Amino acid sequence: MGGNCVYHIPVLLKESVDGMNVSENGVYVDLTFGGGGHSREILSRLGTGGRLFGFDQDEDAERNVPDDKRFTFVRSNFRYVKNFLRYYGVDCVDAVLADLGISSHHLDDAGRGFSFRFDGELDMRMNRQSALTAADVVNSYDVDKLADIFCKYGELRNGVQLARAVEHARNVRPVRTIGDFLGILTPLLKKANEKKELAKAFQALRIEVNQELQALQEMLLAVCDVLKPGGRLVVITYHSLEDRLVKNVMKTGNLEGKEVKDFFGNVDSPYKIVGKKVILPDEEEIARNPRSRSAKLRIAEKKNCEGSYDGRN
């Protein structure tokens, strides 16, 4: 395995891969390859006839690709999982894993602009070939759209106030760096909650720049088409916006969580939930990797494969 072993510490590693029910000769997908931690664990459970596809849109992740003929790296956003599997001649797979957290590598690389701990360009692109940066968002979006991003994606109560402050500052000079952005936000935040509120503001920008929720929605609907009957969908979420989407799809088969019932009054969903409650990291894991604190692991199993199911009811 090439690359840096501390690129990212995999969260809920054993629990998530156990949830995939890996069989020696199965076909599996790791939709968030990153540092390759989950993929390494999956490969360790595969036999010579098994296959694993790893998706990642970030060029840096490619350095971590294992030298293993059973592994295929796909440099792409996971929203295109169905297209790429078809390209590789794969119709159905045995399990799909997605760890939706931002990698430690992104947070710790000052040049990527994901963290308020460093100064640098306000970038936040997972895929550096994308055109839109966080600086573009704060400098070009109108105040109403900015406020909506802060309120919706950052769940910030003072999103309107923050958006107006950004608008005022950029009228004086463009907001280019993390330092510029912090200079606008910090005076409006209470000291006691400053880091938490800054994290929410950065999350909001990151979600917008990378179209994270739109990509997640497309991926969740596509995965139902590529899973075999009995196949597993295993997802680790880190904030309520993405967790709600995952929970809705697993419970009802649609993004809105709208229950459609059959003739007998049973919820007509393509999935059955595995486990009675959501799986959380234990105290030992949180102590070892504080970034795992907000992680939630959900597992669902596909009931059947009758026709194509797009999740829209």
Number of C-alpha atoms within 10 A of each C-alpha: 13 12 15 13 12 11 19 18 20 22 24 21 17 12 14 24 19 14 22 22 16 20 14 16 14 16 21 28 25 23 25 24 28 31 28 27 18 25 26 16 15 26 20 11 15 19 13 10 10 19 21 24 21 24 26 22 21 19 14 17 21 21 14 19 20 18 10 11 10 16 19 17 17 18 17 17 20 25 21 15 22 20 14 17 17 12 10 10 9 13 14 20 21 23 28 23 24 23 25 18 17 17 18 16 19 21 18 16 13 18 16 19 26 28 21 19 13 17 16 19 20 28 23 26 23 22 18 15 10 10 9 16 21 27 22 16 20 22 19 14 14 13 20 12 15 25 23 17 24 25 20 14 25 24 18 20 13 14 21 19 16 23 25 16 16 23 21 13 17 18 10 8 10 16 25 18 18 23 17 20 21 14 14 19 19 15 11 13 16 10 11 8 9 15 15 11 21 19 14 18 23 23 22 22 25 24 18 22 22 19 11 17 15 12 14 19 18 18 19 25 20 21 24 29 20 23 24 19 18 17 24 29 28 25 23 25 22 18 16 13 14 18 18 15 20 26 22 17 24 27 21 23 28 24 21 15 16 15 16 14 12 10 7 7 8 10 15 16 20 22 23 17 18 16 11 6 10 14 16 19 19 11 11 9 15 16 12 10 14 11 17 21 16 15 22 20 22 22 24 25 24 22 17 15 17 9 7 10 16 15 21 12 13
